[in-house]
Each structure stands twice: as structure tokens, then as C-alpha cells.
């Protein structure tokens, strides 16, 4: 590992003042430190932001929730208002990593974690995300857990966050600070489509510090679920994931929220599926048609086509469970 300097910030303005092109903000370090050990990230200085006063979950005036960037994943999942108003979010957080890692990982850091593609984390191999223009060996190589939606010939890696999938389903908004002042981004706009610049991962301005995430009021979210499929029972990244919420009245879907994980370079908001669901009967035929509408755009690689069927079945199963719960 390259030697680096370390400084702890006590307020947001101080943290921003310490950051330069060769520095990185450090939250829990559960991803950044691993990348530093592998030689993928080589900052000259880490600016520790864990002591910033951004560690609270608070109600907003309009009935939503604001989550500070340094709230740990464990605290987020355990918060009673998160569990009551947005249960899929609590489930998503608990599905990610081990308890020890959740105790360290922060909300802001979770959103900015980078892909676990083996070519990206191996500095001896080409990778357009790490070394622009060097190529994407995953296209012809090992890609069984890579993207089926929104990818390009330049990169087929998937985003690893469980939490971000649920936040995407519920229209979360990211707040940030820069030396020029504050700003916000909808979570659906935080991650940049991969295109021909996979090394550009977010729309955050240069030097921005995430300060929090706001969940707008969403009554539909109170009946929501997150379901994750992985290759072993615990501490594994998803090969398929769904965050879903349904509002069903007299057997008809009045509102639906759906986001997919492990299918694209960013959490995938399933807008086509939501349109197919809204106003339709809450039954298996509708759920299958909605999944098919979303997955019509899928372009699987030779060895990850199973993800299309897996995701379809996962969507149908989760929506069926929510409809059965609403009918009780």
C-alpha cells in the first residue's frame, strides 16, 4: 500500500478545505481501504469525516426522513422509523455485508462504493473504469455476475450496493456540499450511465462531500420488501435483487415502486414495469407482464443470460408476496 497522510475533520467546511485532487474522504473505510490495499486507489491523504455532525436520522417537515451521511448501516437498519415507513430499506441494509462491516460502513460511503468486478480490482489487468481506454476484458471473459441492462462495450460491471437499490425505489435525494455551496441530486441521477466513460461514475461535482440522503414521504413504502439472491447464504454480493412496494385497493394496484439490483452499473429504477403495474389487477399475470416489460431491454452476455429469468422470477415472487399481504 502506498504511504498516505491522515487528517480528521471536525466540520464540513474543514473537511472540504482539506480535500485536493490527491485526497479522499474516509467514512468507515470498508471499501476504500480494500481498494488501497489492492493498489486501485492511491490517495496521498485521507480526510476522515466520521466525526462530522451528520450521524442522525430525523423526520422532515413534510413527513419524510433525512439520513445523515455518517449514520452507520447498522443504525440505519435498526431505526424504528426506517423500519416502519420504509421496511424494504432496512431489509436491504441488513442483506448487505456482515454485522461487523455494517457497524463501520456509513450511508455516504455505501452510495460511493465501487464495483467488485474482478478485473477492476486486479491492477495487473486492463479495465476502462480504472484505466480509461485500456479495454474491458469482462466482455469476453468472466462476466457471470455482470450487467444485463444499461451496459456498453466499454464496461459491463454492476453496482454492488443493496441500500442504494431501496433508496432508488423510494425517490431518495442526495445532499452534498462543495466549496461553492450546497447542492442536491436525485438518487436516480447520482450515477452516470456507463456509456463510453465508465471511469466517470457519479454526477457529483469535483470535491463534493455527501452530507445526507432525504427520503420523501411515500405511504406506499410502508408495504415494501427487499429480496436478494446470492451465491451463498451470507456476506455475498447479489446476483439479483428487487426492492418493491405496492398499494393495492380492491385488487387493483394504485401505486407501485420497483428497483432492481445486480443488473446494471447503477441501481435500476424499473419505470417500464411500474407503468405496467399501475392501474392493473394485482395478480401473477400482471406481475409477469410488468417484469417482461422491463426486461425487454436486457442484453445479456454469453454467460449471464440466467439473470434475465432470475430477475423476472424474483420480481414476480416479491410482488406476489406484497399482493397477498395487502389482501389479508
ChimeraX attribute file (.defattr): number of C-alpha atoms within 10 A of each C-alpha:
attribute: neighborCount
match mode: 1-to-1
recipient: residues
	/A:1	13
	/A:2	10
	/A:3	10
	/A:4	12
	/A:5	10
	/A:6	14
	/A:7	14
	/A:8	17
	/A:9	19
	/A:10	14
	/A:11	14
	/A:12	19
	/A:13	14
	/A:14	14
	/A:15	20
	/A:16	19
	/A:17	13
	/A:18	16
	/A:19	18
	/A:20	14
	/A:21	10
	/A:22	11
	/A:23	18
	/A:24	21
	/A:25	26
	/A:26	22
	/A:27	25
	/A:28	24
	/A:29	19
	/A:30	18
	/A:31	19
	/A:32	23
	/A:33	16
	/A:34	14
	/A:35	19
	/A:36	17
	/A:37	12
	/A:38	14
	/A:39	16
	/A:40	18
	/A:41	17
	/A:42	19
	/A:43	19
	/A:44	15
	/A:45	20
	/A:46	20
	/A:47	22
	/A:48	19
	/A:49	24
	/A:50	22
	/A:51	14
	/A:52	18
	/A:53	15
	/A:54	19
	/A:55	20
	/A:56	16
	/A:57	20
	/A:58	13
	/A:59	16
	/A:60	14
	/A:61	8
	/A:62	8
	/A:63	13
	/A:64	18
	/A:65	21
	/A:66	20
	/A:67	25
	/A:68	24
	/A:69	29
	/A:70	25
	/A:71	24
	/A:72	26
	/A:73	26
	/A:74	21
	/A:75	19
	/A:76	24
	/A:77	23
	/A:78	15
	/A:79	12
	/A:80	13
	/A:81	17
	/A:82	22
	/A:83	16
	/A:84	13
	/A:85	22
	/A:86	27
	/A:87	22
	/A:88	30
	/A:89	28
	/A:90	26
	/A:91	23
	/A:92	24
	/A:93	25
	/A:94	20
	/A:95	25
	/A:96	21
	/A:97	18
	/A:98	13
	/A:99	14
	/A:100	9
	/A:101	18
	/A:102	23
	/A:103	14
	/A:104	17
	/A:105	22
	/A:106	26
	/A:107	28
	/A:108	27
	/A:109	23
	/A:110	24
	/A:111	24
	/A:112	19
	/A:113	15
	/A:114	21
	/A:115	18
	/A:116	15
	/A:117	19
	/A:118	14
	/A:119	22
	/A:120	23
	/A:121	20
	/A:122	15
	/A:123	14
	/A:124	9
	/A:125	15
	/A:126	18
	/A:127	25
	/A:128	19
	/A:129	24
	/A:130	20
	/A:131	16
	/A:132	16
	/A:133	15
	/A:134	13
	/A:135	17
	/A:136	23
	/A:137	19
	/A:138	22
	/A:139	18
	/A:140	10
	/A:141	11
	/A:142	15
	/A:143	20
	/A:144	16
	/A:145	22
	/A:146	27
	/A:147	28
	/A:148	25
	/A:149	22
	/A:150	19
	/A:151	24
	/A:152	20
	/A:153	13
	/A:154	23
	/A:155	25
	/A:156	26
	/A:157	31
	/A:158	26
	/A:159	28
	/A:160	28
	/A:161	24
	/A:162	30
	/A:163	26
	/A:164	28
	/A:165	32
	/A:166	35
	/A:167	26
	/A:168	27
	/A:169	28
	/A:170	27
	/A:171	18
	/A:172	22
	/A:173	21
	/A:174	26
	/A:175	24
	/A:176	21
	/A:177	20
	/A:178	19
	/A:179	15
	/A:180	8
	/A:181	9
	/A:182	13
	/A:183	15
	/A:184	18
	/A:185	16
	/A:186	16
	/A:187	23
	/A:188	20
	/A:189	16
	/A:190	19
	/A:191	20
	/A:192	17
	/A:193	19
	/A:194	23
	/A:195	14
	/A:196	16
	/A:197	16
	/A:198	24
	/A:199	18
	/A:200	16
	/A:201	18
	/A:202	16
	/A:203	12
	/A:204	22
	/A:205	11
	/A:206	10
	/A:207	19
	/A:208	19
	/A:209	24
	/A:210	26
	/A:211	23
	/A:212	23
	/A:213	25
	/A:214	24
	/A:215	22
	/A:216	17
	/A:217	19
	/A:218	15
	/A:219	15
	/A:220	19
	/A:221	24
	/A:222	17
	/A:223	20
	/A:224	26
	/A:225	24
	/A:226	26
	/A:227	21
	/A:228	21
	/A:229	19
	/A:230	15
	/A:231	11
	/A:232	9
	/A:233	8
	/A:234	11
	/A:235	14
	/A:236	16
	/A:237	23
	/A:238	23
	/A:239	23
	/A:240	22
	/A:241	26
	/A:242	33
	/A:243	33
	/A:244	28
	/A:245	30
	/A:246	29
	/A:247	22
	/A:248	24
	/A:249	14
	/A:250	10
	/A:251	16
	/A:252	17
	/A:253	20
	/A:254	17
	/A:255	19
	/A:256	23
	/A:257	26
	/A:258	28
	/A:259	25
	/A:260	28
	/A:261	31
	/A:262	31
	/A:263	30
	/A:264	22
	/A:265	28
	/A:266	32
	/A:267	28
	/A:268	22
	/A:269	23
	/A:270	22
	/A:271	17
	/A:272	16
	/A:273	24
	/A:274	22
	/A:275	16
	/A:276	20
	/A:277	27
	/A:278	20
	/A:279	15
	/A:280	18
	/A:281	18
	/A:282	26
	/A:283	17
	/A:284	14
	/A:285	11
	/A:286	20
	/A:287	25
	/A:288	20
	/A:289	16
	/A:290	24
	/A:291	25
	/A:292	20
	/A:293	17
	/A:294	19
	/A:295	19
	/A:296	11
	/A:297	11
	/A:298	18
	/A:299	16
	/A:300	20
	/A:301	19
	/A:302	13
	/A:303	15
	/A:304	18
	/A:305	17
	/A:306	15
	/A:307	22
	/A:308	21
	/A:309	13
	/A:310	14
	/A:311	23
	/A:312	20
	/A:313	14
	/A:314	20
	/A:315	26
	/A:316	21
	/A:317	17
	/A:318	19
	/A:319	27
	/A:320	19
	/A:321	12
	/A:322	20
	/A:323	24
	/A:324	13
	/A:325	12
	/A:326	16
	/A:327	11
	/A:328	5
